[in-house]
Amino acid sequence: MNHKKLSALEKKILHAEKRKFSDQKNQLTKIFSGLFPNDGLQERTENFMLFYSRLGDDFFKMLYDASLPLTQEFCVVENVEEERK
């Protein structure tokens, strides 16, 4: 390959990597804003009654089963029923 073709190929690869990185960054930003609305904890902005009205007493059982009382880690609880809709 001559130098111009190699340079053009390098630019295409760089452009594709930048686009891929941008897409991944946007996905992570969307996930982060869902888990931490207004840069805070979700439970401080969302009312638990929304989840309780959908799940009933199963909501509290799900929270209890997922709780990690002696660890300082976040736990993501997802509603599988909601995913199927």
N, C-alpha and C positions, 0 to 999 in steps of 0.2 A: 504494500500500500504506500501511496505517496503521503507526504506530510500533510497536505490539505485534507485528504480523506480521513486520516487518523485524527486530525484535529476536530473535524466535523463529528466523527464518531464519539470522541471524548465529550464534546459539548452535548450531544444527545443523551449520553449516559448520565452526565451530570444533571441535566434538566430532568430526566426521569427520576433520579434519586431525590432531587429536591421536591418534586411533586409527590413522591411516595412518602417522604418525611412529613410534608405538609398535611397529607391525608391522615397519617397516623397521629399527628399532633392534634388535628381537629377532632378525631375520634376520642382521644384521651381527654381533651378539654370538655367535650360533651358529657362523657362519663363522670368526670370530676364535678362538673356543675350540677349533675343530677344527684350525686352523693353528698356534695357540700354546697347547697344553694346559698347564694349571697355570701360565699366564703365562710360559711359557718356549718355547724352540724345539722344534719337533716332533721333530727328530732327536736331541734330548737325552732324550726320554722314550719314543719308539717304537723298537723294535728293528728294524733293517733286515731281519732274517731273515724277518719276516712278509711283507714285500714280495718278497723274494728267493724265498721258497717259492712264491709265486703266479706270479711272472714269469720266474724263472730268470735266465739270463745277460742277457736283454733288459732287466732292471732296471738293470744297470750301464750298458748302452748308452744307455738313456733318460736316466739321470742325467748321463752324459757329454755327450750332445747338448744337454741343457738348461742345462748349467753356464755361468756367466758369470764366468770367473775374475778379471777385472780390474775388476769393478764391485762396488759395495757395495749391491746390491739383492737383494730376495728373489725367488725364482722358484717359482711353483707348478707342480708336475708332476702331471698327472692321468692316470690309467689309463683310456683310452677303453674297453677291454674290460670293465672293472669297471662303467662307466657303463651299458652295455647290459643288464646283468643285472637 
